[in-house]
Amino acid sequence: VCCTRAFISYSGKYKMNPYAVIFTYSFDRDVAVYLFATEDEAKAFLTESYQEELRIDTEENPRDVESEISTDRDDAKITTLFDDHEDVTEFRLGSVYL
């Protein structure tokens, strides 16, 4: 389950969620960041997001794609191939420091 709050409370103090899944796109300046309390939650979200994006690119909008996900599920990449360019979506497990 994705956390929508950047902080979680421990003993009345605030501590940053230690894990983030970061999406970047070659075709857009936006960067999506989703925060999680555990590494397992973050890796599950990264894997599910990767699989859904791959499904959309290959089934809903049949395109030629190259895709890869690391064996430890901490990063993934989808390259959508067009005649005149490539669109790259990257998914990474990381941390956000404020």
C-alpha positions in Angstrom: 0.0 0.0 0.0 1.4 3.3 -1.0 1.9 6.0 1.6 0.5 9.4 0.8 2.2 11.1 3.8 5.8 12.0 3.7 6.3 11.3 7.4 5.2 8.7 9.9 5.1 9.2 13.6 7.3 7.3 16.1 6.9 8.2 19.8 5.5 11.6 19.0 8.4 12.5 16.7 8.4 12.6 13.0 10.7 10.4 10.9 10.9 10.2 7.2 9.6 7.1 5.4 12.9 5.4 4.5 11.9 4.0 1.0 10.8 5.7 -2.1 9.9 4.5 -5.6 10.9 7.2 -8.2 9.5 7.3 -11.7 11.3 9.3 -14.4 10.3 9.8 -18.0 12.4 10.8 -21.0 9.4 12.5 -22.6 8.3 14.5 -19.6 10.0 16.6 -16.9 7.7 15.2 -14.2 9.1 12.9 -11.6 6.7 10.8 -9.5 7.8 9.8 -6.0 5.9 7.3 -3.9 6.9 6.8 -0.2 6.8 3.6 1.8 7.6 2.5 5.3 9.3 -0.8 4.3 11.5 -2.0 1.5 9.2 -4.9 0.7 6.3 -2.5 0.2 8.4 -0.3 -2.1 9.7 -3.3 -4.1 6.2 -4.7 -4.5 4.9 -1.4 -5.8 7.8 -0.9 -8.2 7.2 -4.4 -9.6 3.5 -4.0 -9.9 3.9 -0.6 -11.6 6.5 -1.9 -14.0 4.2 -4.8 -15.0 1.2 -2.6 -15.5 3.1 -0.1 -17.6 4.5 -2.9 -19.7 1.0 -4.4 -20.1 -0.3 -1.0 -21.3 2.5 -0.6 -23.8 2.2 -4.1 -25.2 -1.5 -4.9 -25.0 -3.6 -1.7 -24.9 -1.3 0.3 -27.1 0.6 -2.4 -29.0 4.1 -1.0 -29.4 7.5 -2.5 -29.7 9.2 -2.3 -26.3 12.4 -3.3 -24.6 12.1 -3.9 -20.9 14.1 -5.1 -18.0 13.8 -5.3 -14.2 16.7 -6.1 -11.9 16.7 -9.4 -10.0 16.6 -7.6 -6.7 13.6 -5.5 -8.0 15.2 -2.2 -7.1 15.1 -0.8 -10.6 13.4 -1.3 -13.9 13.3 0.3 -17.3 10.9 0.3 -20.3 12.0 1.6 -23.6 9.1 2.2 -26.1 10.4 2.1 -29.6 9.0 4.5 -32.3 10.2 5.0 -35.9 11.8 8.4 -35.0 12.5 8.2 -31.3 12.4 6.2 -28.1 10.5 6.9 -24.9 12.1 5.7 -21.7 10.4 5.1 -18.4 12.6 4.3 -15.4 11.6 3.0 -12.0 14.0 3.2 -9.1 14.0 2.3 -5.4 15.7 5.1 -3.4 15.3 7.5 -0.5 14.2 11.1 -0.2 16.2 13.4 2.0 14.6 16.6 3.1 
